[in-house]
Amino acid sequence: MTFNRQDTDEDLYLDGLKEIIKRARGFAKPTPERDFWDDYTGAYERMIQGTATKDAPWYVVPADNKWFTCVVRRGGGRSETPA
């Protein structure tokens, strides 16, 4: 039996692809947690509103935009200077 790297790579690729498809199908299934999504988001919003103050505000930063997240975390675009 000879070792053929191309066959091995192809098998690994197909195995990975099958795993991705299996996980994607799992997301389509209804779960009990999805029924509580509105409750989760409502609790999150109430927590932010209830704990944010003028001296210690919360900033919700989108994590799906890397450059914008970095700018916000570094304080870029801030109009006020630290005291």
DRENTORKOL-3810 file (N, C-alpha, C; in nm, 4 decimals):
REM DRENTORKOL-3810
@n.u->0.0853; n.v->-0.1176; n.w->0.0000; ca.u->0.0000; ca.v->0.0000; ca.w->0.0000; c.u->0.0896; c.v->0.1235; c.w->0.0000
@n.u->0.0645; n.v->0.2123; n.w->-0.0911; ca.u->0.1437; ca.v->0.3344; ca.w->-0.0984; c.u->0.0662; c.v->0.4482; c.w->-0.0338
@n.u->0.1425; n.v->0.5376; n.w->0.0237; ca.u->0.0832; ca.v->0.6548; ca.w->0.0892; c.u->0.0679; c.v->0.7635; c.w->-0.0144
@n.u->-0.0536; n.v->0.8092; n.w->-0.0335; ca.u->-0.0799; ca.v->0.9137; ca.w->-0.1307; c.u->-0.1325; c.v->1.0355; c.w->-0.0567
@n.u->-0.0502; n.v->1.1394; n.w->-0.0496; ca.u->-0.0865; ca.v->1.2583; ca.w->0.0262; c.u->-0.2122; c.v->1.3252; c.w->-0.0286
@n.u->-0.2286; n.v->1.3246; n.w->-0.1602; ca.u->-0.3450; ca.v->1.3899; ca.w->-0.2194; c.u->-0.4739; c.v->1.3239; c.w->-0.1705
@n.u->-0.4762; n.v->1.1904; n.w->-0.1680; ca.u->-0.5948; ca.v->1.1213; ca.w->-0.1198; c.u->-0.6213; c.v->1.1545; c.w->0.0266
@n.u->-0.5166; n.v->1.1614; n.w->0.1056; ca.u->-0.5317; ca.v->1.1917; ca.w->0.2475; c.u->-0.5857; c.v->1.3332; c.w->0.2664
@n.u->-0.5293; n.v->1.4297; n.w->0.1944; ca.u->-0.5774; ca.v->1.5671; ca.w->0.2043; c.u->-0.7229; c.v->1.5779; c.w->0.1622
@n.u->-0.7578; n.v->1.5065; n.w->0.0558; ca.u->-0.8956; ca.v->1.5095; ca.w->0.0082; c.u->-0.9898; c.v->1.4489; c.w->0.1125
@n.u->-0.9478; n.v->1.3391; n.w->0.1732; ca.u->-1.0297; ca.v->1.2764; ca.w->0.2767; c.u->-1.0480; c.v->1.3706; c.w->0.3956
@n.u->-0.9395; n.v->1.4361; n.w->0.4372; ca.u->-0.9487; ca.v->1.5304; ca.w->0.5489; c.u->-1.0423; c.v->1.6461; c.w->0.5144
@n.u->-1.0307; n.v->1.6943; n.w->0.3917; ca.u->-1.1173; ca.v->1.8041; ca.w->0.3477; c.u->-1.2637; c.v->1.7616; c.w->0.3509
@n.u->-1.2921; n.v->1.6441; n.w->0.2956; ca.u->-1.4301; ca.v->1.5964; ca.w->0.2921; c.u->-1.4838; c.v->1.5700; c.w->0.4324
@n.u->-1.3997; n.v->1.5169; n.w->0.5209; ca.u->-1.4419; ca.v->1.4954; ca.w->0.6589; c.u->-1.4771; c.v->1.6283; c.w->0.7259
@n.u->-1.3942; n.v->1.7291; n.w->0.7032; ca.u->-1.4210; ca.v->1.8612; ca.w->0.7595; c.u->-1.5484; c.v->1.9210; c.w->0.7031
@n.u->-1.5688; n.v->1.9026; n.w->0.5736; ca.u->-1.6891; ca.v->1.9543; ca.w->0.5091; c.u->-1.8135; c.v->1.8859; c.w->0.5642
@n.u->-1.8056; n.v->1.7555; n.w->0.5861; ca.u->-1.9189; ca.v->1.6826; ca.w->0.6436; c.u->-1.9495; c.v->1.7332; c.w->0.7840
@n.u->-1.8457; n.v->1.7639; n.w->0.8600; ca.u->-1.8651; ca.v->1.8147; ca.w->0.9958; c.u->-1.9334; c.v->1.9520; c.w->0.9939
@n.u->-1.8933; n.v->2.0383; n.w->0.9014; ca.u->-1.9540; ca.v->2.1709; ca.w->0.8879; c.u->-2.1016; c.v->2.1580; c.w->0.8528
@n.u->-2.1322; n.v->2.0697; n.w->0.7596; ca.u->-2.2714; ca.v->2.0491; ca.w->0.7180; c.u->-2.3533; c.v->1.9952; c.w->0.8350
@n.u->-2.2942; n.v->1.9008; n.w->0.9110; ca.u->-2.3653; ca.v->1.8437; ca.w->1.0252; c.u->-2.3970; c.v->1.9519; c.w->1.1289
@n.u->-2.3002; n.v->2.0395; n.w->1.1555; ca.u->-2.3235; ca.v->2.1473; ca.w->1.2529; c.u->-2.4267; c.v->2.2465; c.w->1.2018
@n.u->-2.4223; n.v->2.2784; n.w->1.0725; ca.u->-2.5170; ca.v->2.3735; ca.w->1.0151; c.u->-2.6590; c.v->2.3192; c.w->1.0237
@n.u->-2.6746; n.v->2.1922; n.w->1.0033; ca.u->-2.8080; ca.v->2.1318; ca.w->1.0146; c.u->-2.8565; c.v->2.1379; c.w->1.1587
@n.u->-2.7648; n.v->2.1282; n.w->1.2529; ca.u->-2.8022; ca.v->2.1350; ca.w->1.3940; c.u->-2.8580; c.v->2.2704; c.w->1.4321
@n.u->-2.8115; n.v->2.3769; n.w->1.3655; ca.u->-2.8604; ca.v->2.5108; ca.w->1.3959; c.u->-3.0043; c.v->2.5297; c.w->1.3506
@n.u->-3.0462; n.v->2.4541; n.w->1.2525; ca.u->-3.1811; ca.v->2.4695; ca.w->1.1997; c.u->-3.2858; c.v->2.4057; c.w->1.2899
@n.u->-3.2419; n.v->2.3184; n.w->1.3786; ca.u->-3.3369; ca.v->2.2506; ca.w->1.4668; c.u->-3.3841; c.v->2.3457; c.w->1.5762
@n.u->-3.5115; n.v->2.3423; n.w->1.6064; ca.u->-3.5604; ca.v->2.4266; ca.w->1.7157; c.u->-3.5083; c.v->2.3761; c.w->1.8500
@n.u->-3.4691; n.v->2.4671; n.w->1.9343; ca.u->-3.4216; ca.v->2.4312; ca.w->2.0674; c.u->-3.5023; c.v->2.5082; c.w->2.1703
@n.u->-3.5113; n.v->2.4555; n.w->2.2905; ca.u->-3.5869; ca.v->2.5271; ca.w->2.3940; c.u->-3.5296; c.v->2.6651; c.w->2.4244
@n.u->-3.3975; n.v->2.6820; n.w->2.4088; ca.u->-3.3343; ca.v->2.8107; ca.w->2.4394; c.u->-3.3826; c.v->2.9206; c.w->2.3456
@n.u->-3.4147; n.v->2.8846; n.w->2.2227; ca.u->-3.4594; ca.v->2.9870; ca.w->2.1273; c.u->-3.5911; c.v->3.0495; c.w->2.1686
@n.u->-3.6703; n.v->2.9746; n.w->2.2417; ca.u->-3.7973; ca.v->3.0297; ca.w->2.2894; c.u->-3.7759; c.v->3.1433; c.w->2.3890
@n.u->-3.6586; n.v->3.1470; n.w->2.4516; ca.u->-3.6291; ca.v->3.2469; ca.w->2.5537; c.u->-3.5440; c.v->3.3626; c.w->2.5017
@n.u->-3.5216; n.v->3.3702; n.w->2.3704; ca.u->-3.4318; ca.v->3.4717; ca.w->2.3157; c.u->-3.4764; c.v->3.6130; c.w->2.3518
@n.u->-3.6050; n.v->3.6407; n.w->2.3407; ca.u->-3.6551; ca.v->3.7749; ca.w->2.3757; c.u->-3.6328; c.v->3.8046; c.w->2.5236
@n.u->-3.6479; n.v->3.7039; n.w->2.6079; ca.u->-3.6223; ca.v->3.7218; ca.w->2.7515; c.u->-3.4749; c.v->3.7514; c.w->2.7768
@n.u->-3.3862; n.v->3.6778; n.w->2.7071; ca.u->-3.2416; ca.v->3.6994; ca.w->2.7235; c.u->-3.2022; c.v->3.8413; c.w->2.6825
@n.u->-3.2487; n.v->3.8831; n.w->2.5654; ca.u->-3.2102; ca.v->4.0161; ca.w->2.5181; c.u->-3.2705; c.v->4.1258; c.w->2.6053
@n.u->-3.3921; n.v->4.1043; n.w->2.6518; ca.u->-3.4549; ca.v->4.2024; ca.w->2.7413; c.u->-3.3790; c.v->4.2167; c.w->2.8722
@n.u->-3.3367; n.v->4.1022; n.w->2.9290; ca.u->-3.2594; ca.v->4.1054; ca.w->3.0532; c.u->-3.1257; c.v->4.1748; c.w->3.0316
@n.u->-3.0619; n.v->4.1492; n.w->2.9177; ca.u->-2.9337; ca.v->4.2136; ca.w->2.8846; c.u->-2.9512; c.v->4.3653; c.w->2.8762
@n.u->-3.0543; n.v->4.4089; n.w->2.8078; ca.u->-3.0770; ca.v->4.5523; ca.w->2.7939; c.u->-3.1072; c.v->4.6180; c.w->2.9292
@n.u->-3.1872; n.v->4.5507; n.w->3.0114; ca.u->-3.2171; ca.v->4.6059; ca.w->3.1438; c.u->-3.0922; c.v->4.6131; c.w->3.2306
@n.u->-3.0038; n.v->4.5142; n.w->3.2185; ca.u->-2.8794; ca.v->4.5148; ca.w->3.2952; c.u->-2.7911; c.v->4.6322; c.w->3.2531
@n.u->-2.7787; n.v->4.6536; n.w->3.1228; ca.u->-2.6969; ca.v->4.7652; ca.w->3.0733; c.u->-2.7559; c.v->4.8982; c.w->3.1204
@n.u->-2.8856; n.v->4.9155; n.w->3.1047; ca.u->-2.9501; ca.v->5.0410; ca.w->3.1428; c.u->-2.9462; c.v->5.0624; c.w->3.2939
@n.u->-2.9566; n.v->4.9561; n.w->3.3707; ca.u->-2.9597; ca.v->4.9679; ca.w->3.5154; c.u->-2.8238; c.v->4.9890; c.w->3.5792
@n.u->-2.7158; n.v->4.9542; n.w->3.5098; ca.u->-2.5829; ca.v->4.9662; ca.w->3.5697; c.u->-2.4987; c.v->5.0772; c.w->3.5077
@n.u->-2.5411; n.v->5.1326; n.w->3.3964; ca.u->-2.4645; ca.v->5.2397; ca.w->3.3337; c.u->-2.4946; c.v->5.3719; c.w->3.4043
@n.u->-2.3892; n.v->5.4455; n.w->3.4325; ca.u->-2.4062; ca.v->5.5769; ca.w->3.4933; c.u->-2.3322; c.v->5.6793; c.w->3.4091
@n.u->-2.3501; n.v->5.8064; n.w->3.4429; ca.u->-2.2810; ca.v->5.9114; ca.w->3.3693; c.u->-2.1293; c.v->5.8980; c.w->3.3861
@n.u->-2.0858; n.v->5.8611; n.w->3.5053; ca.u->-1.9422; ca.v->5.8468; ca.w->3.5316; c.u->-1.8848; c.v->5.7139; c.w->3.4827
@n.u->-1.9697; n.v->5.6139; n.w->3.4671; ca.u->-1.9230; ca.v->5.4825; ca.w->3.4230; c.u->-2.0202; c.v->5.4245; c.w->3.3208
@n.u->-2.0196; n.v->5.4797; n.w->3.1985; ca.u->-2.1140; ca.v->5.4317; ca.w->3.0975; c.u->-2.0680; c.v->5.2992; c.w->3.0351
@n.u->-2.1623; n.v->5.2284; n.w->2.9780; ca.u->-2.1327; ca.v->5.1082; ca.w->2.9012; c.u->-2.1227; c.v->5.1475; c.w->2.7547
@n.u->-2.0317; n.v->5.0844; n.w->2.6854; ca.u->-2.0214; ca.v->5.1007; ca.w->2.5403; c.u->-2.0334; c.v->4.9630; c.w->2.4784
@n.u->-2.1350; n.v->4.9431; n.w->2.3976; ca.u->-2.1538; ca.v->4.8160; ca.w->2.3284; c.u->-2.0857; c.v->4.8295; c.w->2.1930
@n.u->-1.9845; n.v->4.7453; n.w->2.1715; ca.u->-1.9019; ca.v->4.7532; ca.w->2.0519; c.u->-1.9242; c.v->4.6277; c.w->1.9680
@n.u->-1.9554; n.v->4.6428; n.w->1.8402; ca.u->-1.9742; ca.v->4.5241; ca.w->1.7566; c.u->-1.8410; c.v->4.4506; c.w->1.7384
@n.u->-1.8414; n.v->4.3225; n.w->1.7637; ca.u->-1.7183; ca.v->4.2441; ca.w->1.7540; c.u->-1.6959; c.v->4.1897; c.w->1.6141
@n.u->-1.7897; n.v->4.2078; n.w->1.5234; ca.u->-1.7753; ca.v->4.1523; ca.w->1.3893; c.u->-1.7074; c.v->4.2492; c.w->1.2926
@n.u->-1.6623; n.v->4.3633; n.w->1.3420; ca.u->-1.5923; ca.v->4.4603; ca.w->1.2581; c.u->-1.4612; c.v->4.4943; c.w->1.3286
@n.u->-1.3551; n.v->4.4206; n.w->1.2943; ca.u->-1.2314; ca.v->4.4260; ca.w->1.3708; c.u->-1.1691; c.v->4.5656; c.w->1.3771
@n.u->-1.1605; n.v->4.6345; n.w->1.2652; ca.u->-1.0938; ca.v->4.7653; ca.w->1.2674; c.u->-1.1719; c.v->4.8645; c.w->1.3540
@n.u->-1.3058; n.v->4.8593; n.w->1.3456; ca.u->-1.3875; ca.v->4.9510; ca.w->1.4251; c.u->-1.3752; c.v->4.9184; c.w->1.5735
@n.u->-1.3745; n.v->4.7902; n.w->1.6061; ca.u->-1.3587; ca.v->4.7481; ca.w->1.7444; c.u->-1.2264; c.v->4.7981; c.w->1.8008
@n.u->-1.1190; n.v->4.7867; n.w->1.7231; ca.u->-0.9877; ca.v->4.8336; ca.w->1.7683; c.u->-0.9872; c.v->4.9843; c.w->1.7897
@n.u->-1.0505; n.v->5.0585; n.w->1.7003; ca.u->-1.0555; ca.v->5.2051; ca.w->1.7135; c.u->-1.1294; c.v->5.2436; c.w->1.8409
@n.u->-1.2422; n.v->5.1804; n.w->1.8655; ca.u->-1.3216; ca.v->5.2141; ca.w->1.9834; c.u->-1.2471; c.v->5.1774; c.w->2.1107
@n.u->-1.1847; n.v->5.0606; n.w->2.1135; ca.u->-1.1141; ca.v->5.0168; ca.w->2.2339; c.u->-0.9950; c.v->5.1062; c.w->2.2656
@n.u->-0.9329; n.v->5.1617; n.w->2.1614; ca.u->-0.8176; ca.v->5.2493; ca.w->2.1831; c.u->-0.8596; c.v->5.3921; c.w->2.2114
@n.u->-0.9876; n.v->5.4204; n.w->2.2008; ca.u->-1.0359; ca.v->5.5550; ca.w->2.2305; c.u->-1.0267; c.v->5.6481; c.w->2.1110
@n.u->-1.0102; n.v->5.5949; n.w->1.9915; ca.u->-1.0037; ca.v->5.6789; ca.w->1.8726; c.u->-1.1358; c.v->5.7485; c.w->1.8480
@n.u->-1.1316; n.v->5.8713; n.w->1.8069; ca.u->-1.2526; ca.v->5.9454; ca.w->1.7787; c.u->-1.3180; c.v->6.0043; c.w->1.9041
@n.u->-1.2541; n.v->5.9902; n.w->2.0171; ca.u->-1.3105; ca.v->6.0441; ca.w->2.1417; c.u->-1.2951; c.v->6.1958; c.w->2.1375
@n.u->-1.4033; n.v->6.2655; n.w->2.1651; ca.u->-1.3997; ca.v->6.4115; ca.w->2.1555; c.u->-1.3562; c.v->6.4772; c.w->2.2857
@n.u->-1.3578; n.v->6.4010; n.w->2.3951; ca.u->-1.3180; ca.v->6.4603; ca.w->2.5221; c.u->-1.1826; c.v->6.4086; c.w->2.5654
@n.u->-1.1122; n.v->6.4865; n.w->2.6397; ca.u->-0.9809; ca.v->6.4454; ca.w->2.6888; c.u->-0.9933; c.v->6.3930; c.w->2.8307
@n.u->-0.9100; n.v->6.2940; n.w->2.8664; ca.u->-0.9191; ca.v->6.2400; ca.w->3.0026; c.u->-0.8784; c.v->6.3442; c.w->3.1051
@n.u->-0.9399; n.v->6.3384; n.w->3.2211; ca.u->-0.9114; ca.v->6.4367; ca.w->3.3272; c.u->-0.7871; c.v->6.3998; c.w->3.4036
END
